Amino acid sequence: MKKHWIAACSLVPVFCACIVGCGRQGDTVEITGTVVFDGQPLPKGNIIFLSVGGKGPTAATTIADGKYALPIAHGPKQVQIQGFKVTGQAHVIPNNPSSKTVDVLTQYLPERYNTKSDLTCEIKASGVHDFTLKK
């Protein structure tokens, strides 16, 4: 048992070195932006930046009142945007009326902005990346 514990502990520095070494300092920049849908700021949603070709890190964050901000790696990105609206309430524990209730959220943006997105952007430096979406 002691050998397994020692072996596991000896891997911790290796694991930490891999995490720290996987990205060079300065590889990310801070971007901000707004997301507008049908002329109005998107009240609630997510924005996801996928590396083109699947090479490189993915970055994602929430959108609140049409605004977002996040650190992100340089390079070309495919962008997916999801918008959510409250469509009801549900109990945390189904069929238990005394359990806490939470909002039920439904994604309402067209597929062309998320699952079938053709939105792209190039991240070169810190800056603003706004997205104006139409119905």
Buried (B, 14 or more C-beta within 10 A) or exposed (E): EEEEEEEEEEEEEEEEEEEEEEEEEEBBBEBEBBBBBEEEEBBBBBBBBBBEEEEBBBBBBBBEEBBBEBEBBBBBBBBBBBBBBEEEEEEEEEEEEEEEEEEEBEBEBBEEBBEEBEBEBEBEEEEEBEBEBEE
